Amino acid sequence: MTEYLLSTARRDELAALLDDDMRFRAEYPAVADYLDTAPRLSGSGDDEADREFDIRLLHYMTGGPSENPYWDIVAPAITDGALASASRRVVNGGRDNGSARLGYAQTVLQAAYAYAIPAPQTLRWIVEMCDGRRVLEVGAGRGYWADQIARTGGEVVAFDAEPPGAADNVSFPVAPGQPATWCDVGDLGELKALRAAGEEGDGALLLCWPPGWGNTMASEALASYQRAGGDRVIYIGEPRGGKTADDAFFEALDADWQLLDQDSDFVAWWNLDDTAQCWRRHS
C-alpha cells in the first residue's frame, strides 16, 4: 500500500478543488457525487474512519500518485479473517454487514476500476500460479487487473467485447476524471486474430468476474481455450449460482479440470462471495 501521507501542497490542491464546486463537478463528477451523498448515508459507526476513507477516495481518484489506487483506498477498511465472523479477508469497515455508505463507495470504485479487488498478495499469487505463462484475460473491462498483473511482473494481453472508450460499456462508462482503460484492451476482432495465430493455448486464461445471469461468455471462452490446448485457468468470481459465469462453465470445470489452488489472501467486498482459484486441466 502506498504510504498515505498528504503533503501540505497536496492538501492545498484538494482544498482548492473542493472550494471550486463547478470545476470539481466538471473534472471529477463521480467523486463529487460521492462526497455529496456519502454523509447522508449510515456509516461504520466510526466517524473518523469514515472521514479518512473519504479523504483517501478523494485523493486517489483525483490524481494522487499510486501504483494501485483501488487497493490504497480500500485496504484500511479490511477486516482480516481471524477477526471477522467469516474466515476470509473482507472490506467491511469493521462491521460484519458493512454499511450503506461503504456500499455506495463500492459502486463508485467498481465502476472506476474493477468489480474484484486486486490485493497485492493475490496479484503475486496469480503470477506464481501462471508459472511463466502469459496471461490471456478475456472480459477485461477497463483492464485494471491486467495492468496490475503486468506491474507485478506478469506478461498480459487483455480483451473485451466492449473495450471502454472504444465502445459503449454499461458496466464501465467513460467519465471525466478517470481513465477509460488502464492498459491496452483489445476487442473481439483482435482476440479472434490471436486465436487464428494459434497463440490462445500458450498462456493462462484469466476470467475475472465474467458475467453471470445466463450470459455464456465464460463457458465460450473456456471452451475455445480448451480447444486450443490451454491447461491453466485463473477464475475470479463467485461459485455456481452466484453473480458470475454460467452453469456450462462450472460443468466444464467439474468435468475436465482440477482445482490446483485457491488464494487464501484474496480480499472481497463483504457483500460478495468471490474468490480467486487456479484450475489445471486433467492430463
Steps between C-alpha positions, in 0.01 A plus 500: 500500500626847411602695810202720569643837599356808335753776452405858576503570127263210431266608778494848349424352157208299635367794700507720188321230302227464762459878520436523125179298476446560129850382411477204739176376344629551147832323553403227750120455495500152656710617796292815544177298502647258753609774739156660471315178578723307741445719808125440473544120514554286807867427553723268698430664834856632506475854367877544482544181298223606263660842458840346427346266243341798323831689497679199349231468234523870423880496490553193282205554266613856421852414396681417823805285414455126548602176331167345605249772597208259546697309761632813668145627547348184646789330684451677837132393497587128489414265783723192501346156519631440850299796623192466278206267543602330176846357439594733217632851444222746424456873450228576751623800698513292817132399489386152398218649294698793360299821463292690248778755473758235417257337259474824305879532493513144368291591194718805429825303528378201301395728214837677504725196543357146507242287677760294688765651727860436385686448826879493452516150648246376245690659213819324608303176538373530140851553363620198699211280387556592136859373534646704216197479273365813340163600647213518251217698659162478329231739624760742634275805539724799563806277512572590863588143602710454186691817577559394861622155396743662257626729777555187711720343235257301288460518124138577409277550200145620567180495295139602544189488283449870572832666588415817695580808296479310172144373553209571730541289814218534753709349779797729439373825347738770384500785752709812558782469749573130455676289235275315256748212524809437713684310228447403138176301479438336165160429349357169381654547157844511656420199715389313188832586334694368799302178482557471126874539558491197729609696808195450722603177667855613578405708803280484807137606460382763749128552553441771759133549578366363172131588464242267649121490477506264202768685301714234330822700469684297766414157360574611143839645598589183691392274214707695247801497730462128560480426126823697457673271748507736798557344839486774766200716600484775759139560598403795719132502579220350701412130519235335289164669544662834579538819302777381267545246218242254368405143587677358194825658618481329840397172339807514275727568797353205688540269200841588363690705756651459845511774764870563553486779759282770652655825617465524877591869497228609257309810611130535422229753566303381802179458296656284227608137502784513249828313526811450284558145377757333276385199295720251312369291214495125550784338310 
